[in-house]
């Protein structure tokens, strides 16, 4: 059985009802499941006995740092494939952790791609770094991030138990009354809450130069943001240019994009009436697509310049 994004939402509902959940030896655990469970368990200070893991899966969770990040359980695990086939589960709670998460995931992507195609891959790493940056910059909750290669795929996932798109947009005065429309607003190019003064003059802001640049020329973080959309239009452009799959869940709404055979984009209610307080982002790419020559960032870069000049 696959432990995926939907499984995570279901397991959170099980824990809400005061029942434990289990990971069995035959379960295949995906990054989206792990970041969602980590965010939920950490936020709600859930005791360890609500999360049971069979022996053969225990080593994997220790390797990615799950127990360390969620419950502070130290380990001295050897991790020879870190930054090659996976990144650690990382809590996005400070500048250093944001840099570390982006660096590790960027390293995985570069290892899986052709060295001669680094210039084409760099916009993907840049976009992931921007999403990390913006999740942390909101400062309202702790997000978790990780990436993992399996079979012919690399999956990147991030989950945040924050306010979600709808509440964040309402906070800055954008009158939207449902989660589906909030997603639509946040993925539309040119929309950014950073250009709108929040109602709360005491809302947390970060200085424009707060973020470092750990990836050198591979990363160009946005500055001065109060960005409810989390840099999503650019991220979506880049993912689509590599033929990737993308799922975003916030509240009771889901955006799904598939680029295999025919491009399909849907915004719809979450399956099974599931709900998430915050934002979940799941991205899957075929590793073979990392070697294609593409320049997905050109139009996005021009759009950003125009937004700055106009707005």
Order of alpha helices (4+ residues) and beta strands (2+ residues): beta-alpha-beta-beta-alpha-beta-alpha-alpha-beta-alpha-alpha-beta-beta-alpha-alpha-alpha-beta-beta-beta-beta-alpha
